Amino acid sequence: MNLAPQVETAELSDTDLDTVSGGQAGGSPAGVGAAAGLYAEVGPLSVAAGLGAGVSPQGVAADLNLNAAALH
């Protein structure tokens, strides 16, 4: 007798997986999106920033990032 718990599994398409895992809200062809970025380097200091947003029937997605580095 096998007493190990049994787990039922199912296969999901990439589209279904995006839906259940959050996915890409701005990825629909019916959606609208925009992005902008900035990179500056002065001597040993560099800064990069980016901003993105998208709206689709699935929802709203937003992205903001900032990176800075300094070398001596």
N, C-alpha and C positions, 0 to 999 in steps of 0.2 A: 504494500500500500504506500503510495506517494503522498506525504503530508505537506509537501512544499506548496505555498500559495500559487494559484494559477492567475495569470494576468491576461486578459483579452487584449489583443493588439489590432490596430487598423492602419492601413496605409493612407497617407494624406498627400494630395498634390501640393506643389509649391504654392499655388494660389490659396488653397485652403489653409496651409500652414501660415502664410502671411496674415490671414484673417484671424486665426486664433492666437498668434504670438505677437500681435501688434502690427507686424508687417510694415509696409511703406504706405502711409496714408496718402501721400502725394503721388503715388505711382500709377494711378488710374489715367487712361487717356482722356477721360472727361474732366480731369482736374486741372488746376492752375498752380504754378509754382514760380518761385524766384529765389535767387541766391546772389550773394556778393561776398567778396573776399578782399583782404588787404595784407600785404607783406612789406615790411620795412626792415632794412639792415643798415646800421650805423656802427662802423668799427666792429668791435666784438659782440655787440648786442643785436639780436634779431627778434622781431615780433611778428606773429602771424595771427590773423583773426578772420573768422568767417561767420556768416549769418545766412540761414536758409529758411524758407517757409513754403508750405504747400497746402492746398485745399482741394479735396475731392469728395465724391459722394460718401466715401468711407470715413471721412473726418478731417482733422487738421493736424499737420505735422510741423514742428519747428525745431531748428537746430542752431545752436550758438557755440562757437569754440574760440579759445584764445590760447596761444602758445607763445612762450618767451624763452630765449636762451641767451646765455652770456658765456663767452670764452675768455680765459685770461692768458 
